[in-house]
Amino acid sequence: MPKLAKPANVENDPFRSAKWDELTAGRDFSQADAPTLALLVSWYQVIDQCMDDIGANGGVQVAYQNDAGDIKALPQLSTMKQASAEIRAINKQLGICDEPAREQGGSKKASVLSLVISDRQRKAARAQG
């Protein structure tokens, strides 16, 4: 299968180009998927820009005070929420699994109760020994 050609707007942008390479590595996409992949890398860039904006000036800022004295959430937060939803939807459309890899051996999710019980058992064992 021939290598998937990057659109010019992806090729000419270092962030988008690197994200394209990351997403397409080891996957087989058709050239018809290129516009959808270009959209996907654009949403990743939106999130990256929002995180830069939120972390500007050396700290994390999630709210601001407007001229009327009201405290408002930064608009970047809702933009990131939308971008995250778009990324999940496009990943699903392209068949990209965005779930973390599970450990072999069929690990089960721990319930809160089982975590509390095991924590109490550890503490009791430490107190006895």
N, CA and C of each residue as an Amber inpcrd file, in Angstrom:
protein
   387
   0.8460000  -1.1800000   0.0000000   0.0000000   0.0000000   0.0000000
   0.8910000   1.2430000   0.0000000   0.6230000   2.2150000  -0.8780000
   1.4550000   3.4200000  -0.9270000   1.2970000   4.2360000   0.3450000
   2.3570000   4.9850000   0.6470000   2.3430000   5.8110000   1.8560000
   1.2660000   6.8750000   1.7470000   0.5840000   7.1040000   2.8430000
  -0.4790000   8.0960000   2.9130000   0.1250000   9.4900000   2.7710000
  -0.3210000  10.2350000   1.7820000   0.2110000  11.5770000   1.5300000
  -0.4140000  12.5810000   2.4970000   0.4490000  13.3990000   3.1000000
  -0.0300000  14.4510000   4.0060000  -0.5470000  15.6220000   3.1810000
  -1.6810000  16.1940000   3.5910000  -2.1160000  17.4400000   2.9460000
  -1.1020000  18.5540000   3.2280000  -1.0470000  19.5410000   2.3600000
  -0.0680000  20.6240000   2.4810000  -0.1940000  21.3620000   3.8110000
  -1.4350000  21.5890000   4.2820000  -1.5950000  22.3300000   5.5400000
  -1.0990000  21.5360000   6.7440000  -0.9800000  20.2370000   6.6080000
  -0.4090000  19.4040000   7.6650000   1.1070000  19.3540000   7.5030000
   1.5570000  19.1320000   6.3000000   2.9970000  19.0220000   6.0160000
   3.7480000  20.2890000   6.4110000   3.1200000  21.4460000   6.2190000
   3.7910000  22.7270000   6.4630000   3.7320000  23.2000000   7.9120000
   3.0720000  22.4630000   8.7780000   2.9790000  22.8410000  10.1820000
   3.6980000  21.7870000  11.0170000   4.7480000  22.1570000  11.7560000
   5.5230000  21.1600000  12.5060000   4.6920000  20.3540000  13.5070000
   3.7830000  20.9950000  14.2330000   2.9690000  20.2720000  15.2150000
   2.0640000  19.2690000  14.5080000   1.3280000  19.7450000  13.5150000
   0.3980000  18.8600000  12.8000000   1.1260000  17.7270000  12.1040000
   2.2540000  18.0330000  11.5100000   3.0190000  17.0040000  10.8050000
   3.4970000  15.9100000  11.7610000   4.0070000  16.3110000  12.9180000
   4.4860000  15.3380000  13.9060000   3.3250000  14.5000000  14.4410000
   2.1790000  15.1390000  14.6980000   1.0150000  14.4060000  15.2040000
   0.5030000  13.4460000  14.1330000   0.5220000  13.8580000  12.8750000
   0.1280000  12.9920000  11.7560000   1.0080000  11.7390000  11.7370000
   2.3140000  11.9590000  11.8300000   3.2520000  10.8310000  11.8150000
   2.9760000   9.8870000  12.9850000   2.7120000  10.4560000  14.1570000
   2.4240000   9.6570000  15.3480000   1.1570000   8.8220000  15.1660000
   0.1190000   9.4440000  14.6250000  -1.1650000   8.7600000  14.4730000
  -1.1650000   7.7190000  13.3610000  -0.3810000   7.9440000  12.3350000
  -0.3990000   7.0110000  11.2050000   0.6410000   5.9020000  11.3290000
   1.5680000   6.0350000  12.2630000   2.6140000   5.0180000  12.4250000
   1.9900000   3.6710000  12.7790000   2.2730000   2.6630000  11.9710000
   1.7930000   1.3170000  12.2370000   0.3200000   1.1020000  11.9370000
  -0.3100000   2.0640000  11.3100000  -1.7300000   1.9210000  10.9550000
  -1.8770000   2.0350000   9.4500000  -2.8860000   1.3690000   8.9360000
  -3.1640000   1.4280000   7.4930000  -4.4040000   2.2780000   7.2510000
  -4.1840000   3.4580000   6.6980000  -5.2780000   4.3370000   6.3160000
  -5.2640000   4.4710000   4.8030000  -6.4430000   4.6900000   4.2400000
  -6.5010000   4.9540000   2.8020000  -6.3540000   6.4540000   2.5780000
  -6.0810000   6.8280000   1.3420000  -5.9400000   8.2540000   1.0280000
  -7.2560000   8.9810000   1.2850000  -8.3650000   8.2630000   1.2390000
  -9.6750000   8.8690000   1.5230000  -9.7910000   9.2990000   2.9860000
  -8.9500000   8.7350000   3.8670000  -8.9610000   9.1110000   5.2820000
  -8.1710000  10.3920000   5.5540000  -7.4260000  10.8660000   4.5720000
  -6.5450000  12.0210000   4.7830000  -7.2780000  13.2620000   5.3060000
  -8.4260000  13.6400000   4.7360000  -9.1040000  14.8340000   5.2800000
  -9.5430000  14.6580000   6.7400000  -9.9880000  13.4590000   7.0900000
 -10.4100000  13.2020000   8.4620000  -9.2130000  13.2300000   9.4000000
  -8.0970000  12.6660000   8.9630000  -6.8670000  12.7130000   9.7650000
  -6.3760000  14.1450000   9.9240000  -6.4940000  14.9460000   8.8710000
  -6.0840000  16.3530000   8.9490000  -6.9410000  17.0900000   9.9700000
  -8.2300000  16.7880000   9.9950000  -9.1170000  17.3900000  10.9810000
  -8.7320000  16.9500000  12.3950000  -8.4030000  15.6830000  12.5420000
  -8.0070000  15.1500000  13.8400000  -6.7590000  15.8530000  14.3720000
  -5.7360000  16.0000000  13.5470000  -4.5130000  16.6510000  14.0320000
  -4.7650000  18.1270000  14.3320000  -5.7280000  18.7310000  13.6420000
  -6.0780000  20.1270000  13.9330000  -6.7070000  20.2530000  15.3130000
  -7.5720000  19.2980000  15.6730000  -8.1760000  19.3300000  17.0100000
  -7.1180000  19.1120000  18.0900000  -6.1390000  18.2470000  17.8130000
  -5.0470000  18.0690000  18.7740000  -4.2840000  19.3810000  18.9480000
  -4.1080000  20.1220000  17.8690000  -3.3980000  21.3950000  17.9510000
  -4.2160000  22.4160000  18.7390000  -5.5270000  22.3750000  18.6070000
  -6.3960000  23.2750000  19.3780000  -6.1940000  23.0200000  20.8710000
  -6.2060000  21.7510000  21.2650000  -6.0030000  21.4240000  22.6850000
  -4.6230000  21.8830000  23.1430000  -3.6150000  21.6790000  22.3300000
  -2.2570000  22.0870000  22.6910000  -2.1910000  23.6060000  22.9090000
  -2.8270000  24.3560000  22.0270000  -2.8230000  25.8210000  22.1560000
  -3.5690000  26.2560000  23.4080000  -4.6910000  25.6160000  23.6980000
  -5.4530000  25.9480000  24.9120000  -4.6310000  25.6670000  26.1600000
  -3.9300000  24.5460000  26.1750000  -3.1040000  24.2250000  27.3410000
  -1.9750000  25.2390000  27.4900000  -1.4040000  25.6880000  26.3840000
  -0.3820000  26.7310000  26.4540000  -0.9660000  28.0170000  27.0290000
  -2.1740000  28.3790000  26.5700000  -2.8250000  29.5980000  27.0590000
  -3.1170000  29.5140000  28.5520000  -3.6150000  28.3690000  28.9960000
  -3.9560000  28.1870000  30.4050000  -2.7110000  28.2010000  31.2800000
  -1.6160000  27.6740000  30.7600000  -0.3850000  27.6070000  31.5360000
   0.5400000  28.7930000  31.3210000   0.0630000  29.8270000  30.6390000
   0.9000000  31.0110000  30.3980000   1.2870000  31.6550000  31.7220000
   2.3730000  32.3400000  31.7210000   2.8910000  33.0650000  32.8910000
   3.3410000  32.1420000  34.0120000   3.7070000  30.9060000  33.6780000
   4.3090000  30.0170000  34.6570000   3.3690000  29.3150000  35.6100000
   2.0890000  29.5150000  35.5070000   1.1460000  28.8380000  36.3920000
  -0.0480000  28.3570000  35.6030000  -0.9720000  27.7510000  36.2880000
  -2.1880000  27.3030000  35.6330000  -3.3100000  28.2460000  36.0370000
  -3.8990000  28.8730000  35.0530000  -4.9900000  29.8020000  35.3010000
  -6.2480000  29.2210000  34.6710000  -7.3070000  29.0420000  35.4500000
  -8.5440000  28.4760000  34.9300000  -9.7090000  29.4610000  35.0010000
  -9.4840000  30.6190000  35.6170000 -10.5400000  31.6150000  35.7260000
  -9.9390000  33.0130000  35.6130000 -10.8060000  33.9540000  35.3260000
 -10.3970000  35.3520000  35.2590000 -11.5190000  36.2120000  35.8150000
 -11.1890000  37.4380000  36.1600000 -12.1920000  38.3800000  36.6650000
 -12.4940000  39.3740000  35.5600000 -13.7720000  39.4960000  35.1930000
 -14.1270000  40.4340000  34.1280000 -14.2280000  41.8560000  34.6840000
 -14.5520000  42.8040000  33.8230000 -14.6040000  44.2160000  34.2210000
 -15.6760000  44.4830000  35.2810000 -16.7070000  43.6320000  35.3340000
 -17.7750000  43.7990000  36.3240000 -17.4210000  43.1420000  37.6550000
 -16.2460000  42.5080000  37.7290000 -15.8210000  41.8680000  38.9580000
 -16.2510000  40.4160000  39.1000000 -16.9030000  39.8790000  38.0810000
 -17.3500000  38.4830000  38.1200000 -16.1860000  37.5540000  37.7940000
 -16.1570000  36.4150000  38.4690000 -15.1570000  35.4010000  38.1750000
 -15.7390000  34.4730000  37.1090000 -15.0260000  34.3210000  36.0190000
 -15.4870000  33.5090000  34.8810000 -14.4280000  32.4620000  34.5510000
 -14.9040000  31.3050000  34.1010000 -13.9880000  30.2650000  33.6260000
 -13.3730000  30.7190000  32.3100000 -12.1120000  30.3700000  32.1100000
 -11.4720000  30.7070000  30.8380000 -12.1960000  30.0190000  29.6870000
 -12.3830000  30.7060000  28.5760000 -13.0590000  30.0860000  27.4310000
 -12.2870000  28.8840000  26.8750000 -10.9820000  28.8300000  27.1400000
 -10.1830000  27.7090000  26.6550000 -10.6570000  26.3780000  27.2400000
 -11.2320000  26.4100000  28.4500000 -11.7070000  25.1730000  29.0650000
 -12.8370000  24.5560000  28.2580000 -13.8000000  25.3570000  27.8300000
 -14.8980000  24.8050000  27.0320000 -14.4110000  24.4220000  25.6380000
 -13.4430000  25.1550000  25.1190000 -12.8670000  24.7960000  23.8250000
 -12.1690000  23.4510000  23.9140000 -11.4280000  23.2280000  25.0130000
 -10.7530000  21.9360000  25.1940000 -11.7600000  20.8040000  25.3390000
 -12.8480000  21.0670000  26.0260000 -13.8880000  20.0520000  26.1930000
 -14.4610000  19.6690000  24.8290000 -14.7350000  20.6550000  23.9900000
 -15.2620000  20.3840000  22.6530000 -14.2320000  19.6390000  21.8110000
 -12.9720000  20.0740000  21.8830000 -11.9210000  19.4230000  21.1040000
 -11.7470000  17.9720000  21.5340000 -11.8260000  17.7200000  22.8200000
 -11.6930000  16.3590000  23.3220000 -12.8160000  15.4670000  22.7900000
 -14.0300000  15.9890000  22.7790000 -15.1650000  15.2250000  22.2420000
 -14.9890000  14.9640000  20.7540000 -14.5010000  15.9570000  20.0280000
 -14.2710000  15.7920000  18.5910000 -13.1860000  14.7430000  18.3290000
 -12.1290000  14.7830000  19.1190000 -11.0410000  13.8100000  18.9610000
 -11.5610000  12.3930000  19.1920000 -12.3380000  12.2060000  20.2550000
 -12.8950000  10.8660000  20.5210000 -13.7740000  10.3950000  19.3700000
 -14.6110000  11.2870000  18.8510000 -15.5120000  10.9240000  17.7540000
 -14.7310000  10.5810000  16.4800000 -13.7290000  11.3670000  16.1600000
 -12.9370000  11.1100000  14.9490000 -12.1130000   9.8420000  15.1160000
 -11.5460000   9.6310000  16.3180000 -10.8150000   8.3890000  16.5680000
 -11.7160000   7.1880000  16.3260000 -12.9410000   7.2750000  16.8110000
 -13.8920000   6.1770000  16.6220000 -14.1850000   5.9770000  15.1400000
 -14.3850000   7.0740000  14.4400000 -14.6640000   7.0160000  13.0030000
 -13.5150000   6.3570000  12.2340000 -12.2880000   6.6520000  12.6400000
 -11.1150000   6.1050000  11.9590000 -10.6870000   4.7350000  12.5000000
 -11.3380000   4.2900000  13.5610000 -10.9720000   3.0030000  14.1460000
  -9.7130000   3.0600000  14.9880000  -9.3910000   4.2490000  15.4940000
  -8.2250000   4.4160000  16.3640000  -8.6720000   4.1610000  17.7910000
  -8.0550000   3.2040000  18.4320000  -8.3950000   2.8880000  19.8090000
  -7.6590000   3.8730000  20.7080000  -8.4100000   4.7140000  21.4240000
  -7.7700000   5.6930000  22.2970000  -7.8340000   5.2670000  23.7570000
  -8.1800000   4.0080000  23.9960000  -8.1830000   3.4680000  25.3540000
  -6.7810000   3.0110000  25.7050000  -6.3640000   3.1720000  26.9470000
  -5.0410000   2.6820000  27.3230000  -4.9760000   1.1640000  27.1870000
  -3.8070000   0.6810000  26.8370000  -3.6260000  -0.7590000  26.6820000
  -3.8050000  -1.4480000  28.0230000  -4.5350000  -2.5400000  28.0150000
  -4.7380000  -3.2920000  29.2480000  -3.6030000  -4.2750000  29.4260000
  -3.3020000  -4.5090000  30.6810000  -2.2610000  -5.4800000  30.9840000
  -2.7560000  -6.8620000  30.6370000  -1.8290000  -7.7140000  30.2340000
  -2.1960000  -9.0850000  29.9280000  -2.6240000  -9.7820000  31.2010000
  -3.4720000 -10.7570000  31.0880000  -3.9190000 -11.4960000  32.2520000
  -5.3140000 -11.0880000  32.6780000  -5.9840000 -10.2650000  31.8630000
  -7.3750000  -9.9230000  32.1490000  -7.5640000  -9.1870000  33.4540000
  -6.8100000  -8.1380000  33.6710000  -6.9540000  -7.4010000  34.9260000
  -8.3550000  -6.8250000  35.0410000  -8.8770000  -6.8330000  36.2520000
 -10.2150000  -6.3150000  36.5090000 -10.0870000  -4.9290000  37.1220000
 -11.1200000  -4.1340000  36.9390000 -11.1630000  -2.8330000  37.5920000
 -11.4170000  -3.0570000  39.0750000 -10.7170000  -2.3010000  39.8760000
 -10.9050000  -2.4130000  41.3210000 -12.0770000  -1.5320000  41.7290000
 -12.9020000  -2.0540000  42.6120000 -13.9960000  -1.2470000  43.1400000
 -13.4520000  -0.4130000  44.2970000 -14.1620000   0.6290000  44.6380000
 -13.7540000   1.4800000  45.7560000 -13.6880000   0.6440000  47.0240000
 -14.6800000  -0.2250000  47.2050000 -14.7100000  -1.0540000  48.4010000
 -13.4920000  -1.9700000  48.4840000 -13.1200000  -2.5970000  47.3640000
 -11.9590000  -3.4900000  47.4020000 -10.6700000  -2.7100000  47.6740000
 -10.5830000  -1.4850000  47.1800000  -9.4080000  -0.6610000  47.4550000
  -9.3290000  -0.2880000  48.9300000 -10.4700000   0.0590000  49.5300000
 -10.5090000   0.4230000  50.9530000 -10.1290000  -0.7830000  51.8090000
 -10.6820000  -1.9390000  51.4590000 -10.3860000  -3.1510000  52.2300000
  -8.9080000  -3.4950000  52.1490000  -8.3370000  -3.4620000  50.9570000
  -6.9170000  -3.8070000  50.8240000  -6.0360000  -2.7800000  51.5240000
  -6.4300000  -1.5090000  51.5030000  -5.6710000  -0.4770000  52.2040000
  -5.7160000  -0.7130000  53.7130000  -6.8690000  -1.0500000  54.2350000
  -6.9850000  -1.3360000  55.6720000  -6.1730000  -2.5550000  56.0560000
  -6.1530000  -3.5610000  55.1850000  -5.3630000  -4.7740000  55.4690000
  -3.8680000  -4.4540000  55.5110000  -3.4140000  -3.6120000  54.5830000
  -2.0010000  -3.2080000  54.5710000  -1.6470000  -2.4480000  55.8530000
  -2.5160000  -1.5170000  56.2460000  -2.2650000  -0.7340000  57.4470000
  -2.2690000  -1.6160000  58.6890000  -3.1740000  -2.5700000  58.7460000
  -3.2230000  -3.4790000  59.8910000  -1.9800000  -4.3500000  59.9480000
  -1.5130000  -4.8030000  58.8010000  -0.3060000  -5.6370000  58.7580000
   0.9100000  -4.8370000  59.2160000   0.9890000  -3.5650000  58.8030000
   2.1030000  -2.7150000  59.2290000   2.0710000  -2.4620000  60.7350000
   0.8710000  -2.2780000  61.2650000   0.7230000  -1.9930000  62.7010000
   1.1070000  -3.2270000  63.5500000   0.8850000  -4.4100000  63.0120000
   1.2170000  -5.6400000  63.7530000   2.6870000  -5.9920000  63.6320000
   3.2930000  -5.6230000  62.5590000   4.6530000  -6.1060000  62.3200000
   5.6090000  -5.0330000  62.3050000
